[in-house]
Amino acid sequence: MKSLSECRILVVGDIMLDKYVVGEVTRISPEAPVPVVHVKDTYYTLGGCGNVVNNIASLGAHVTCISQANTNDNNGEKVKILLKEAGDVHFSLHHTVTPTIVKERIISRNPHVQMLRVDTETFYEFDPKCFPLNDLKREDFDIIIISDYAKGMITNELISQLHELDADIILDPKPSNWDCYKIKSNFNKIEIITPNKKEYDELINLSGDLQYFDLNFNHVIKTLGKDGMVHMNKGFVYNHISSEPIDVYNVSGAGDTVVATLALCISMGFDILSAAQVANECARYVVSQPGTSVVPLKIFNDSFDRVKKELNSGD
């Protein structure tokens, strides 16, 4: 099997900046019936596909990221700094005239509760002609992750170009972009889609039934939060991957952890079902942490080694 440091993943998707404002609440405002937050700390993390990148790089693998942001505004500069600090990351950001997307969360420190989220975003459709993928070489990466947050990065033309790279694709989908994924051709390399339960139900409503498997999605991994996940293959074989009970603090970013660890495990040599078992345990960890979190190397290694041992014992 490959080591983590030998894995090379291409991540394409919508990047954003997660801002956290953490403080103490001791009174209600005299101006309106709302809490007053006395700010104690402010910090930033990579959001959207940036969180996928962060999860991969933090485990020691190489990742290439293609996305878009306003590279001239302060938040775009923060995104670039965080990408540089993430690890073995090569990135290309297409400049947009709209502000860099920011998700700002106001959090009470004690108890740790998210009180409010403020989104700053404007849809901006990506134009692959202005940012061609010709420089990418198939031998430079093992797997492509499409991290779709429906902010404009993922288009029909972009997915067509990614198909032509002839690499397996893991897609974290958004139902609003359903038509982008329905490319019926010999080049369709979308191997896995990873909707959560809400997205899965919306996709079923859009397609009418499970016949979206005819579009060459060989595997669906439906994530169920604290209830684990369900794996379905093209033969409609279902495997429920359960999760041990845990206190859930924040589900933000759990889907990013799933696609990141899936890609790494498959790149290292696991079959999809075994990779899903590792991804399930890693996602279980991140939902137990406050804020957007990445899975620690020890958690990943412990889960990977346990699943590998189970596989070997079955030989």
C-alpha positions as a Markdown table, in Angstrom:
| # | Residue | x | y | z |
|---|---|---|---|---|
| 1 | Met | 0.0 | 0.0 | 0.0 |
| 2 | Lys | 1.0 | 3.6 | -0.5 |
| 3 | Ser | 2.0 | 5.8 | 2.4 |
| 4 | Leu | 0.1 | 9.1 | 3.0 |
| 5 | Ser | 3.0 | 11.1 | 1.8 |
| 6 | Glu | 2.8 | 9.3 | -1.6 |
| 7 | Cys | -0.8 | 10.3 | -2.1 |
| 8 | Arg | -1.6 | 13.1 | -4.5 |
| 9 | Ile | -5.1 | 14.5 | -4.6 |
| 10 | Leu | -6.6 | 17.2 | -6.9 |
| 11 | Val | -9.4 | 19.3 | -5.2 |
| 12 | Val | -11.6 | 21.5 | -7.3 |
| 13 | Gly | -14.5 | 23.5 | -5.8 |
| 14 | Asp | -15.8 | 26.5 | -4.0 |
| 15 | Ile | -13.4 | 27.9 | -1.5 |
| 16 | Met | -14.4 | 30.2 | 1.4 |
| 17 | Leu | -13.1 | 31.7 | 4.6 |
| 18 | Asp | -14.6 | 30.6 | 7.9 |
| 19 | Lys | -14.4 | 33.3 | 10.6 |
| 20 | Tyr | -15.1 | 32.6 | 14.2 |
| 21 | Val | -15.8 | 35.3 | 16.8 |
| 22 | Val | -15.8 | 33.8 | 20.3 |
| 23 | Gly | -16.9 | 35.6 | 23.4 |
| 24 | Glu | -18.8 | 35.7 | 26.7 |
| 25 | Val | -22.4 | 36.5 | 27.2 |
| 26 | Thr | -23.4 | 38.1 | 30.5 |
| 27 | Arg | -26.3 | 40.3 | 29.6 |
| 28 | Ile | -29.1 | 41.1 | 27.2 |
| 29 | Ser | -28.8 | 44.2 | 25.1 |
| 30 | Pro | -31.0 | 47.2 | 26.2 |
| 31 | Glu | -31.5 | 48.0 | 22.5 |
| 32 | Ala | -33.2 | 44.8 | 21.6 |
| 33 | Pro | -33.9 | 41.3 | 23.2 |
| 34 | Val | -30.6 | 39.9 | 22.0 |
| 35 | Pro | -27.5 | 38.7 | 23.9 |
| 36 | Val | -24.4 | 41.0 | 24.0 |
| 37 | Val | -21.2 | 39.1 | 23.1 |
| 38 | His | -18.0 | 40.4 | 24.7 |
| 39 | Val | -15.4 | 39.3 | 22.2 |
| 40 | Lys | -12.5 | 37.3 | 23.5 |
| 41 | Asp | -11.0 | 35.7 | 20.4 |
| 42 | Thr | -11.3 | 35.9 | 16.6 |
| 43 | Tyr | -9.8 | 33.3 | 14.3 |
| 44 | Tyr | -10.0 | 32.0 | 10.7 |
| 45 | Thr | -10.0 | 28.6 | 9.0 |
| 46 | Leu | -10.3 | 27.4 | 5.4 |
| 47 | Gly | -13.9 | 26.7 | 4.5 |
| 48 | Gly | -15.7 | 25.0 | 1.6 |
| 49 | Cys | -13.2 | 23.0 | -0.6 |
| 50 | Gly | -10.5 | 24.7 | 1.5 |
| 51 | Asn | -11.5 | 22.5 | 4.4 |
| 52 | Val | -11.1 | 19.4 | 2.1 |
| 53 | Val | -7.6 | 20.6 | 1.3 |
| 54 | Asn | -6.8 | 21.2 | 4.9 |
| 55 | Asn | -7.9 | 17.7 | 5.9 |
| 56 | Ile | -5.7 | 16.1 | 3.2 |
| 57 | Ala | -2.7 | 18.3 | 3.8 |
| 58 | Ser | -2.9 | 17.9 | 7.6 |
| 59 | Leu | -2.5 | 14.2 | 7.2 |
| 60 | Gly | 0.7 | 14.6 | 5.2 |
| 61 | Ala | -0.5 | 14.0 | 1.6 |
| 62 | His | 0.1 | 16.3 | -1.4 |
| 63 | Val | -2.9 | 18.3 | -2.6 |
| 64 | Thr | -3.5 | 20.6 | -5.5 |
| 65 | Cys | -6.4 | 23.0 | -5.2 |
| 66 | Ile | -8.2 | 24.9 | -8.0 |
| 67 | Ser | -10.8 | 27.5 | -7.0 |
| 68 | Gln | -11.7 | 31.1 | -7.2 |
| 69 | Ala | -11.7 | 34.1 | -4.8 |
| 70 | Asn | -11.1 | 37.8 | -4.8 |
| 71 | Thr | -7.3 | 37.6 | -4.5 |
| 72 | Asn | -7.1 | 41.4 | -3.9 |
| 73 | Asp | -9.4 | 41.8 | -0.9 |
| 74 | Asn | -8.3 | 41.1 | 2.7 |
| 75 | Asn | -10.3 | 37.9 | 3.1 |
| 76 | Gly | -8.8 | 36.6 | -0.2 |
| 77 | Glu | -5.3 | 37.3 | 1.2 |
| 78 | Lys | -6.3 | 35.4 | 4.4 |
| 79 | Val | -7.3 | 32.4 | 2.2 |
| 80 | Lys | -4.0 | 32.4 | 0.4 |
| 81 | Ile | -2.0 | 32.6 | 3.7 |
| 82 | Leu | -4.0 | 29.7 | 5.2 |
| 83 | Leu | -3.5 | 27.6 | 2.0 |
| 84 | Lys | 0.3 | 28.3 | 2.2 |
| 85 | Glu | 0.3 | 27.3 | 5.9 |
| 86 | Ala | -1.8 | 24.1 | 5.4 |
| 87 | Gly | 1.1 | 21.9 | 4.3 |
| 88 | Asp | 2.1 | 20.3 | 1.0 |
| 89 | Val | -0.4 | 22.4 | -1.0 |
| 90 | His | -0.1 | 23.7 | -4.5 |
| 91 | Phe | -3.0 | 26.1 | -5.4 |
| 92 | Ser | -4.4 | 28.3 | -8.2 |
| 93 | Leu | -7.1 | 30.8 | -7.4 |
| 94 | His | -9.0 | 32.4 | -10.3 |
| 95 | His | -9.5 | 36.1 | -9.4 |
| 96 | Thr | -13.2 | 37.2 | -9.0 |
| 97 | Val | -14.5 | 40.7 | -8.9 |
| 98 | Thr | -17.0 | 39.8 | -6.2 |
| 99 | Pro | -15.9 | 39.6 | -2.5 |
| 100 | Thr | -14.3 | 36.4 | -1.2 |
| 101 | Ile | -16.9 | 34.3 | 0.4 |
| 102 | Val | -16.9 | 34.5 | 4.2 |
| 103 | Lys | -19.0 | 32.5 | 6.7 |
| 104 | Glu | -18.8 | 34.3 | 10.1 |
| 105 | Arg | -20.0 | 32.5 | 13.2 |
| 106 | Ile | -20.7 | 34.2 | 16.5 |
| 107 | Ile | -20.0 | 31.8 | 19.3 |
| 108 | Ser | -20.6 | 31.9 | 23.1 |
| 109 | Arg | -17.6 | 30.5 | 24.9 |
| 110 | Asn | -19.3 | 29.2 | 28.0 |
| 111 | Pro | -21.4 | 27.3 | 27.2 |
| 112 | His | -20.0 | 26.6 | 23.7 |
| 113 | Val | -23.0 | 27.5 | 21.5 |
| 114 | Gln | -23.1 | 29.0 | 18.0 |
| 115 | Met | -25.5 | 31.9 | 18.3 |
| 116 | Leu | -25.5 | 33.4 | 14.8 |
| 117 | Arg | -23.9 | 32.9 | 11.4 |
| 118 | Val | -23.4 | 35.8 | 9.0 |
| 119 | Asp | -22.7 | 35.0 | 5.3 |
| 120 | Thr | -21.0 | 37.3 | 2.9 |
| 121 | Glu | -21.3 | 35.9 | -0.6 |
| 122 | Thr | -22.2 | 36.6 | -4.2 |
| 123 | Phe | -22.6 | 33.9 | -6.9 |
| 124 | Tyr | -19.9 | 34.2 | -9.5 |
| 125 | Glu | -19.8 | 31.6 | -12.4 |
| 126 | Phe | -16.4 | 30.2 | -13.1 |
| 127 | Asp | -15.2 | 30.4 | -16.7 |
| 128 | Pro | -12.8 | 27.6 | -17.5 |
| 129 | Lys | -11.7 | 29.4 | -20.7 |
| 130 | Cys | -10.1 | 32.0 | -18.5 |
| 131 | Phe | -8.4 | 29.4 | -16.3 |
| 132 | Pro | -7.6 | 26.4 | -18.5 |
| 133 | Leu | -6.7 | 23.0 | -16.9 |
| 134 | Asn | -4.3 | 22.2 | -19.7 |
| 135 | Asp | -1.3 | 22.4 | -17.4 |
| 136 | Leu | -2.6 | 19.5 | -15.3 |
| 137 | Lys | -1.1 | 16.1 | -16.0 |
| 138 | Arg | -2.8 | 12.9 | -15.2 |
| 139 | Glu | 0.3 | 11.4 | -13.6 |
| 140 | Asp | 0.4 | 14.3 | -11.1 |
| 141 | Phe | -2.5 | 13.0 | -9.0 |
| 142 | Asp | -4.3 | 9.9 | -8.1 |
| 143 | Ile | -7.9 | 11.1 | -7.6 |
| 144 | Ile | -10.0 | 14.2 | -8.2 |
| 145 | Ile | -12.4 | 15.6 | -5.6 |
| 146 | Ile | -15.1 | 17.9 | -6.7 |
| 147 | Ser | -16.2 | 19.9 | -3.7 |
| 148 | Asp | -19.4 | 21.6 | -4.8 |
| 149 | Tyr | -21.0 | 24.3 | -2.6 |
| 150 | Ala | -23.0 | 25.8 | -5.5 |
| 151 | Lys | -21.2 | 29.2 | -5.4 |
| 152 | Gly | -20.4 | 29.2 | -9.1 |
| 153 | Met | -17.1 | 27.2 | -9.4 |
| 154 | Ile | -18.7 | 24.0 | -10.7 |
| 155 | Thr | -20.0 | 24.2 | -14.3 |
| 156 | Asn | -20.8 | 21.8 | -17.1 |
| 157 | Glu | -17.7 | 22.8 | -19.0 |
| 158 | Leu | -15.4 | 22.5 | -16.0 |
| 159 | Ile | -16.7 | 18.9 | -15.2 |
| 160 | Ser | -16.2 | 18.0 | -18.9 |
| 161 | Gln | -12.6 | 19.1 | -18.7 |
| 162 | Leu | -12.1 | 17.2 | -15.5 |
| 163 | His | -13.5 | 14.0 | -17.1 |
| 164 | Glu | -10.9 | 14.3 | -19.9 |
| 165 | Leu | -8.1 | 14.0 | -17.3 |
| 166 | Asp | -9.2 | 10.3 | -17.1 |
| 167 | Ala | -9.0 | 10.0 | -13.3 |
| 168 | Asp | -11.6 | 8.7 | -10.9 |
| 169 | Ile | -13.7 | 11.5 | -9.3 |
| 170 | Ile | -15.3 | 11.7 | -5.9 |
| 171 | Leu | -18.1 | 14.2 | -6.0 |
| 172 | Asp | -19.6 | 16.0 | -2.9 |
| 173 | Pro | -22.7 | 17.2 | -4.8 |
| 174 | Lys | -25.2 | 20.0 | -4.5 |
| 175 | Pro | -28.7 | 19.2 | -5.9 |
| 176 | Ser | -28.9 | 22.7 | -7.5 |
| 177 | Asn | -26.1 | 21.7 | -9.8 |
| 178 | Trp | -27.6 | 18.3 | -10.8 |
| 179 | Asp | -27.5 | 19.1 | -14.5 |
| 180 | Cys | -23.7 | 19.6 | -14.4 |
| 181 | Tyr | -23.2 | 16.0 | -13.2 |
| 182 | Lys | -25.4 | 14.4 | -15.9 |
| 183 | Ile | -22.7 | 14.1 | -18.5 |
| 184 | Lys | -23.4 | 10.9 | -20.4 |
| 185 | Ser | -20.2 | 10.0 | -22.2 |
| 186 | Asn | -17.4 | 7.4 | -22.2 |
| 187 | Phe | -15.4 | 10.0 | -20.3 |
| 188 | Asn | -17.7 | 10.1 | -17.2 |
| 189 | Lys | -15.3 | 9.2 | -14.4 |
| 190 | Ile | -17.5 | 10.1 | -11.4 |
| 191 | Glu | -16.8 | 7.0 | -9.3 |
| 192 | Ile | -18.4 | 8.1 | -6.0 |
| 193 | Ile | -20.9 | 10.7 | -4.9 |
| 194 | Thr | -21.3 | 11.6 | -1.2 |
| 195 | Pro | -24.6 | 13.4 | -0.5 |
| 196 | Asn | -25.9 | 13.8 | 3.0 |
| 197 | Lys | -29.4 | 12.7 | 3.7 |
| 198 | Lys | -31.1 | 15.9 | 2.8 |
| 199 | Glu | -29.1 | 16.2 | -0.5 |
| 200 | Tyr | -29.8 | 12.5 | -1.3 |
| 201 | Asp | -33.5 | 13.0 | -0.9 |
| 202 | Glu | -33.4 | 16.1 | -3.2 |
| 203 | Leu | -31.4 | 14.2 | -5.8 |
| 204 | Ile | -34.0 | 11.4 | -5.8 |
| 205 | Asn | -36.8 | 13.9 | -6.3 |
| 206 | Leu | -34.9 | 15.5 | -9.2 |
| 207 | Ser | -34.1 | 12.2 | -10.9 |
| 208 | Gly | -37.4 | 10.4 | -10.1 |
| 209 | Asp | -35.7 | 7.3 | -8.8 |
| 210 | Leu | -32.4 | 5.6 | -8.3 |
| 211 | Gln | -31.8 | 5.4 | -12.1 |
| 212 | Tyr | -29.1 | 8.2 | -11.7 |
| 213 | Phe | -26.8 | 5.2 | -11.4 |
| 214 | Asp | -27.2 | 5.0 | -15.2 |
| 215 | Leu | -25.1 | 8.1 | -15.3 |
| 216 | Asn | -22.1 | 6.0 | -14.3 |
| 217 | Phe | -22.0 | 6.9 | -10.6 |
| 218 | Asn | -20.7 | 3.5 | -9.5 |
| 219 | His | -21.1 | 4.2 | -5.8 |
| 220 | Val | -23.2 | 6.4 | -3.5 |
| 221 | Ile | -22.2 | 7.0 | 0.0 |
| 222 | Lys | -25.1 | 8.7 | 1.9 |
| 223 | Thr | -23.9 | 10.3 | 5.1 |
| 224 | Leu | -26.3 | 10.2 | 8.0 |
| 225 | Gly | -24.5 | 12.3 | 10.7 |
| 226 | Lys | -24.5 | 10.5 | 14.1 |
| 227 | Asp | -26.2 | 7.5 | 12.4 |
| 228 | Gly | -23.1 | 6.7 | 10.2 |
| 229 | Met | -23.5 | 6.3 | 6.5 |
| 230 | Val | -25.0 | 4.0 | 3.9 |
| 231 | His | -23.0 | 2.7 | 0.9 |
| 232 | Met | -24.8 | 1.7 | -2.3 |
| 233 | Asn | -23.2 | 0.3 | -5.4 |
| 234 | Lys | -24.4 | 0.1 | -9.0 |
| 235 | Gly | -25.9 | -3.3 | -8.3 |
| 236 | Phe | -28.1 | -1.7 | -5.5 |
| 237 | Val | -26.2 | -3.6 | -2.8 |
| 238 | Tyr | -26.7 | -1.7 | 0.5 |
| 239 | Asn | -24.1 | -1.6 | 3.3 |
| 240 | His | -24.9 | 0.3 | 6.5 |
| 241 | Ile | -21.9 | 1.6 | 8.3 |
| 242 | Ser | -22.9 | 2.4 | 11.8 |
| 243 | Ser | -21.4 | 4.9 | 14.1 |
| 244 | Glu | -20.8 | 4.7 | 17.9 |
| 245 | Pro | -22.9 | 7.1 | 20.0 |
| 246 | Ile | -21.2 | 10.5 | 20.4 |
| 247 | Asp | -22.1 | 14.0 | 21.6 |
| 248 | Val | -22.4 | 16.1 | 18.4 |
| 249 | Tyr | -21.1 | 19.6 | 18.8 |
| 250 | Asn | -21.0 | 20.7 | 15.2 |
| 251 | Val | -21.7 | 19.0 | 11.9 |
| 252 | Ser | -20.0 | 21.7 | 9.9 |
| 253 | Gly | -17.2 | 20.3 | 7.7 |
| 254 | Ala | -18.0 | 16.6 | 8.4 |
| 255 | Gly | -18.8 | 16.0 | 4.7 |
| 256 | Asp | -15.4 | 17.6 | 3.8 |
| 257 | Thr | -13.7 | 15.1 | 6.1 |
| 258 | Val | -15.6 | 12.2 | 4.5 |
| 259 | Val | -14.5 | 13.0 | 0.9 |
| 260 | Ala | -10.9 | 13.8 | 2.0 |
| 261 | Thr | -10.4 | 10.6 | 3.9 |
| 262 | Leu | -12.2 | 8.5 | 1.3 |
| 263 | Ala | -9.8 | 9.8 | -1.4 |
| 264 | Leu | -6.8 | 9.2 | 0.7 |
| 265 | Cys | -7.8 | 5.6 | 1.7 |
| 266 | Ile | -8.6 | 4.7 | -1.9 |
| 267 | Ser | -5.3 | 6.3 | -3.1 |
| 268 | Met | -3.5 | 4.2 | -0.5 |
| 269 | Gly | -5.1 | 1.0 | -1.8 |
| 270 | Phe | -8.3 | 0.4 | 0.1 |
| 271 | Asp | -11.5 | -0.8 | -1.6 |
| 272 | Ile | -14.4 | 1.7 | -1.3 |
| 273 | Leu | -16.3 | 0.0 | 1.5 |
| 274 | Ser | -13.2 | -0.2 | 3.7 |
| 275 | Ala | -12.4 | 3.4 | 2.8 |
| 276 | Ala | -15.9 | 4.4 | 3.9 |
| 277 | Gln | -15.4 | 2.7 | 7.2 |
| 278 | Val | -12.3 | 4.8 | 7.9 |
| 279 | Ala | -14.1 | 8.0 | 6.6 |
| 280 | Asn | -17.0 | 7.2 | 8.9 |
| 281 | Glu | -14.8 | 7.1 | 12.0 |
| 282 | Cys | -12.9 | 10.2 | 11.0 |
| 283 | Ala | -16.2 | 12.1 | 10.5 |
| 284 | Arg | -17.4 | 10.9 | 13.9 |
| 285 | Tyr | -14.4 | 12.6 | 15.4 |
| 286 | Val | -14.8 | 16.0 | 13.7 |
| 287 | Val | -18.5 | 16.3 | 14.6 |
| 288 | Ser | -17.5 | 16.0 | 18.3 |
| 289 | Gln | -15.3 | 19.0 | 18.0 |
| 290 | Pro | -16.4 | 22.7 | 18.2 |
| 291 | Gly | -15.9 | 24.7 | 15.0 |
| 292 | Thr | -14.7 | 23.4 | 11.6 |
| 293 | Ser | -12.1 | 20.8 | 12.5 |
| 294 | Val | -9.7 | 18.4 | 10.7 |
| 295 | Val | -9.1 | 14.8 | 11.7 |
| 296 | Pro | -5.8 | 14.3 | 13.6 |
| 297 | Leu | -3.2 | 11.9 | 12.1 |
| 298 | Lys | -3.5 | 9.6 | 15.1 |
| 299 | Ile | -7.3 | 9.2 | 14.7 |
| 300 | Phe | -6.8 | 8.5 | 11.0 |
| 301 | Asn | -4.0 | 6.0 | 11.5 |
| 302 | Asp | -5.8 | 4.2 | 14.3 |
| 303 | Ser | -8.9 | 3.7 | 12.1 |
| 304 | Phe | -6.9 | 2.9 | 9.0 |
| 305 | Asp | -4.8 | 0.2 | 10.9 |
| 306 | Arg | -7.9 | -1.3 | 12.4 |
| 307 | Val | -9.7 | -1.7 | 9.1 |
| 308 | Lys | -6.5 | -3.0 | 7.4 |
| 309 | Lys | -6.1 | -5.6 | 10.2 |
| 310 | Glu | -9.8 | -6.7 | 9.7 |
| 311 | Leu | -9.1 | -7.0 | 5.9 |
| 312 | Asn | -6.0 | -9.1 | 6.5 |
| 313 | Ser | -7.7 | -11.4 | 9.0 |
| 314 | Gly | -10.3 | -12.2 | 6.3 |
| 315 | Asp | -7.6 | -13.3 | 3.8 |
